[in-house]
Amino acid sequence: MHLPDLRVDELTIRPWQPGDADQVFRACQDPLLHRWVSGLPRPYLMADARAFVGETAAAWQRAGTALHLGVFDEEGLAGSIALNALDRARGTAELGYWTAPWARGRRVTERAGRALVHWAFEHEGLTRIDWRATVGNHASRLTALRLGFRMIGTRPAPDTWLAALTRENLTLPGTEVADSVRRAARVFGGDHPTIQAGTLTLRKPAEKDVSAIAACRNDPHVVRWLGVRLPYTEADALQHVAVNVPRRWSGGEGAVFAVVDRDDTYMGSVHLELTGTDPAAGEVGFSVARSVRGRGYAVTAVRAVCGWAFDTLGLTRIQWRAEVGNEASRRVAEKAGFTMEGLLRRALVIDGERRDCWTASLLRGEAA
């Protein structure tokens, strides 16, 4: 295999050498690398570093199955970049990368990755380069998007993002994604937030909320308008809290908040879903326990989560939809500042049935 000699700005991209072991060992003590890089030995020993830079990477290179390179600056190691699963017959490979903890924030892997991918297209005859990452690794996903990768979808068990890049879609140096995409990567790559809303608090649903969630979901009013499948048990509520909510958050699909009072008692929920097709738009939904309806809790929660979405995620537009006839939900939306836009025929699916719905929107700058 012909080895590239690549330089980008202050970065030098070259094959690993035995003398790099100390820096590789130091970088691979980082918990984030162990969280996101599959196959990394734990604990990572000096022997692992020596074997990788002195033997393993070179063996893969000789076999023509992978090309692993180190990324260096004036201070030393800055990261790693690789083409894995090389298949010249098909013209494909898979891009992998990591940044040393002390070099993060400088777009090291993006710049090095762009140089390596360009080289692979020009000199190795590749026609498609794939990318994958564990769902939740938003920093890696952001780098891939900046390079021009097109998201394909998610593979389950374990949940993995998949994307692909062809030569014509490789971006130019300095390419940036939309502001809302960058913000979403930062937000969903961190912990679930807590939002104060007057006397109410919006927080991540917890196991102690399970009984109250089940009671709310079995309320006839909620069942009628939201299409909850009955019976909705505490086991269902626990699955929602322990699996569904974290999965939606880590995937960047949306945020679910429990609405609680001063005593941290569950009063309902409010959620924001990202549309997927428009990174600057979202949709809000909500429900409150029967015992506190009419007290303005839903309005307060909707205003708070919309304000958070505009300020933190950088959204431009938030949509509300409800089945025609759901007057209570419509009153909440109107009091929260949403502008009614009309009726969409058969646009809402509840219990597998398509139903007419009202639609309204709130734009950035309109939130109270």
C-alpha positions in Angstrom: 0.0 0.0 0.0 1.3 3.5 -0.9 1.5 5.5 2.3 0.3 9.1 2.2 2.5 12.0 3.3 -0.1 14.5 4.5 0.1 17.9 6.1 -2.8 20.2 7.0 -2.0 23.6 8.6 0.1 22.7 11.7 -0.8 19.0 11.5 1.4 16.2 10.2 -0.4 12.9 9.4 2.0 9.9 9.2 2.3 6.2 10.0 2.8 5.2 13.6 6.3 4.7 14.9 7.6 2.7 17.9 8.5 6.0 19.6 4.9 7.1 19.7 3.9 4.5 22.3 4.3 6.8 25.3 1.9 9.4 23.9 -0.6 6.8 22.7 -0.6 5.2 26.2 -1.2 8.6 27.8 -4.1 9.5 25.4 -5.8 6.1 25.9 -6.2 6.6 29.6 -9.0 9.1 28.8 -12.5 7.8 29.9 -14.1 9.3 26.8 -12.0 7.2 24.5 -12.9 4.1 26.4 -16.6 5.1 26.2 -16.7 5.6 22.5 -13.9 3.7 20.8 -14.9 0.1 20.4 -12.2 -2.6 21.0 -10.0 -0.4 23.1 -8.4 -2.6 25.9 -9.4 -1.6 29.4 -7.3 -1.0 31.3 -5.1 0.3 28.5 -1.5 -0.7 29.3 1.8 0.4 27.9 2.2 -3.0 26.3 -1.0 -2.3 24.4 0.4 1.0 23.1 3.7 -0.6 22.1 2.0 -3.5 20.3 -0.3 -1.1 18.4 2.3 1.3 17.1 5.0 -1.3 16.6 3.2 -4.3 15.3 -0.6 -4.2 14.8 -1.0 -1.0 12.7 1.9 -2.1 10.4 0.4 -5.6 10.0 -2.9 -4.2 8.9 -1.2 -2.0 6.5 0.8 -4.8 5.0 -2.3 -6.9 4.6 -4.0 -4.0 2.9 -7.1 -4.2 5.2 -6.6 -1.0 7.1 -4.5 2.2 7.3 -3.9 3.7 10.7 -2.1 7.0 11.0 -1.1 9.3 13.8 -1.9 13.0 13.8 0.8 15.3 15.2 1.4 19.0 15.8 4.3 20.9 17.2 3.6 19.6 20.7 3.3 16.0 19.7 0.3 13.6 19.4 -3.0 15.3 18.6 -5.1 12.3 17.4 -5.5 9.3 15.3 -7.1 8.8 11.9 -7.8 5.5 10.1 -9.3 3.8 7.1 -10.7 0.5 8.3 -12.4 -2.4 6.4 -10.5 -1.4 3.2 -12.0 -3.2 0.2 -10.4 -2.1 -3.1 -12.6 -4.4 -5.1 -15.7 -2.6 -4.0 -13.9 0.8 -3.6 -15.0 1.2 0.0 -13.5 1.8 3.4 -14.7 3.0 6.9 -13.3 6.2 8.4 -12.4 6.1 12.1 -10.8 8.8 14.3 -10.2 10.1 17.8 -8.6 13.2 19.3 -6.2 13.2 22.1 -7.8 14.8 25.2 -5.4 17.8 25.2 -6.0 18.6 21.6 -9.8 18.7 21.6 -11.7 21.8 20.4 -9.4 22.4 17.4 -11.2 20.3 14.8 -8.1 18.1 14.6 -9.9 14.9 13.3 -12.0 16.9 10.9 -9.0 18.5 9.2 -7.0 15.3 9.2 -10.0 13.2 8.1 -10.7 15.5 5.2 -7.1 15.2 4.0 -7.1 11.4 4.3 -10.4 11.0 2.6 -9.4 13.2 -0.2 -6.2 11.2 -0.6 -8.2 7.9 -0.6 -10.5 9.1 -3.3 -7.7 10.5 -5.5 -5.0 7.9 -5.0 -6.6 4.7 -3.8 -9.6 4.7 -6.2 -12.2 4.5 -3.4 -15.7 5.6 -4.4 -17.5 5.5 -1.0 -16.3 5.8 2.6 -18.5 4.8 5.5 -18.7 6.0 9.1 -20.3 4.6 12.2 -20.4 5.6 15.8 -22.3 4.5 18.9 -25.5 6.5 19.3 -24.8 9.4 21.7 -21.3 10.1 20.3 -22.3 13.6 19.1 -18.8 14.9 18.8 -17.9 12.2 16.3 -21.2 12.7 14.5 -20.6 16.4 14.2 -17.2 15.8 12.6 -18.7 13.4 10.1 -21.4 16.0 9.2 -18.8 18.7 8.7 -16.9 16.4 6.3 -20.1 15.9 4.3 -21.2 12.4 5.4 -24.9 11.7 4.8 -26.7 10.0 7.6 -28.2 6.7 6.6 -29.9 5.6 9.8 -29.5 3.7 13.0 -28.6 0.0 13.4 -29.9 -1.6 16.6 -28.2 -3.9 19.2 -26.1 -1.9 19.9 -27.6 1.3 18.6 -25.2 2.6 16.0 -25.3 5.6 13.7 -24.4 4.9 10.1 -23.4 7.4 7.4 -21.6 7.4 4.0 -19.6 9.8 1.9 -18.9 9.9 -1.8 -16.3 12.1 -3.5 -18.7 14.7 -4.7 -20.0 15.3 -1.2 -16.7 15.8 0.5 -16.7 19.4 1.9 -14.1 22.1 1.6 -11.9 23.2 4.5 -13.7 25.4 6.9 -17.2 24.1 6.1 -19.6 24.5 9.0 -22.9 22.9 9.7 -26.0 24.9 10.7 -25.9 26.6 14.1 -28.8 24.4 15.4 -26.9 21.3 14.5 -23.8 22.4 16.4 -25.9 23.4 19.4 -27.8 20.1 19.4 -24.5 18.2 19.3 -23.3 20.1 22.4 -26.6 19.8 24.3 -27.4 16.2 23.6 -23.8 15.1 24.1 -24.2 16.3 27.7 -26.5 15.6 30.6 -30.2 16.0 30.6 -31.0 19.5 31.8 -33.2 20.8 34.6 -35.3 23.9 33.9 -36.9 26.1 36.5 -40.3 27.4 35.6 -41.7 29.5 38.4 -42.9 27.2 41.2 -42.5 24.2 38.8 -39.4 22.3 37.8 -38.8 20.5 34.5 -36.4 17.6 35.1 -35.5 14.2 33.7 -38.1 11.6 34.6 -37.0 9.3 37.4 -38.0 5.9 38.7 -39.9 7.5 41.6 -42.3 9.0 39.0 -43.3 5.6 37.7 -46.6 5.2 39.6 -47.7 8.8 38.8 -46.8 8.4 35.1 -48.8 5.2 34.9 -51.8 6.9 36.6 -51.6 9.8 34.1 -51.3 7.6 31.1 -54.4 5.6 32.2 -56.5 8.7 32.5 -59.4 8.5 30.0 -58.7 12.1 28.8 -55.1 11.2 28.0 -56.1 7.9 26.4 -58.7 9.6 24.2 -56.4 12.3 22.8 -52.9 10.7 22.8 -53.8 7.2 21.9 -52.2 5.4 24.9 -52.4 1.7 24.6 -54.2 0.1 27.5 -53.5 -1.2 30.0 -50.5 1.0 30.6 -48.7 -0.6 33.5 -46.0 0.5 35.9 -43.7 -1.8 34.0 -44.5 0.3 30.9 -43.7 3.5 32.8 -40.4 2.1 34.0 -39.5 1.1 30.5 -40.3 4.7 29.5 -38.2 6.2 32.2 -35.2 3.8 32.1 -34.9 3.1 28.4 -37.1 5.3 26.1 -36.3 8.7 27.6 -32.5 8.2 27.7 -32.5 6.7 24.2 -34.3 9.7 22.8 -31.9 12.1 24.5 -28.7 10.3 23.5 -29.9 10.0 20.0 -30.6 13.7 19.8 -34.2 13.0 18.9 -35.7 15.1 21.6 -36.1 15.8 25.3 -38.7 14.5 27.7 -39.3 16.4 31.0 -41.2 15.5 34.1 -43.1 18.5 35.4 -42.9 18.5 39.2 -44.0 20.9 42.0 -42.0 22.3 44.9 -42.2 18.9 46.7 -40.8 17.2 43.6 -44.1 15.5 43.0 -44.9 14.5 39.4 -47.6 16.7 37.9 -47.3 15.7 34.2 -44.8 15.8 31.3 -43.8 18.0 28.5 -41.6 16.9 25.6 -39.8 18.5 22.6 -39.2 16.4 19.5 -36.8 17.4 16.8 -38.2 16.9 13.3 -35.2 15.1 11.8 -35.7 16.8 8.4 -35.3 20.3 9.7 -32.6 20.8 12.4 -34.0 24.2 13.3 -37.6 23.0 13.9 -39.2 21.0 16.7 -42.6 19.9 18.0 -43.9 20.2 21.5 -46.3 17.9 23.3 -47.6 17.7 26.9 -50.0 16.1 29.4 -50.9 16.9 33.0 -52.4 14.9 35.8 -56.2 15.3 36.2 -55.8 16.6 39.8 -54.0 19.7 38.6 -55.7 20.6 35.4 -56.8 24.2 35.1 -54.0 25.6 37.2 -51.9 26.7 34.3 -49.2 24.0 34.8 -49.2 23.0 31.1 -48.9 26.5 29.9 -46.0 27.2 32.2 -44.2 24.0 31.2 -44.7 24.6 27.5 -43.4 28.2 27.7 -40.4 27.0 29.6 -39.4 24.1 27.3 -39.9 26.3 24.2 -37.8 29.0 25.7 -35.1 26.4 26.4 -35.3 25.1 22.9 -35.0 28.5 21.3 -32.2 29.7 23.6 -30.1 26.5 24.0 -30.8 24.5 20.8 -31.1 27.5 18.6 -34.4 26.4 17.1 -36.3 28.8 14.8 -39.8 27.2 14.8 -41.7 25.0 17.2 -44.9 23.3 16.1 -47.9 22.1 18.0 -50.5 19.6 16.7 -53.6 18.1 18.3 -56.5 16.2 17.0 -59.4 18.4 16.0 -61.7 18.6 19.0 -59.0 18.6 21.7 -60.0 22.0 22.9 -58.0 21.8 26.2 -54.7 21.3 24.3 -55.6 24.1 21.9 -56.2 26.5 24.8 -52.8 25.7 26.3 -51.1 26.3 22.9 -52.8 29.6 22.4 -52.0 30.8 26.0 -48.4 29.8 25.5 -48.2 32.1 22.5 -48.7 29.8 19.5 -50.3 31.1 16.4 -53.0 28.9 14.9 -52.2 28.0 11.3 -55.0 25.8 10.2 -56.3 22.2 9.9 -54.3 19.4 8.3 -56.4 16.6 7.0 -55.5 13.1 8.1 -52.1 14.3 9.2 -52.1 12.8 12.8 -51.8 9.1 13.4 -53.4 7.9 16.7 -53.8 4.2 17.4 -53.0 3.5 13.7 -55.8 5.7 12.5 -55.2 8.9 10.5 -57.0 11.8 12.0 -57.5 15.5 11.2 -55.5 17.8 13.4 -55.1 21.5 14.2 -51.6 22.9 13.8 -50.0 26.0 15.2 -46.4 27.4 15.6 -44.3 29.5 17.8 -41.3 31.3 16.3 -38.1 32.5 18.0 -38.7 35.9 19.4 -42.4 35.2 20.0 -41.9 33.2 23.2 -43.3 35.1 26.3 
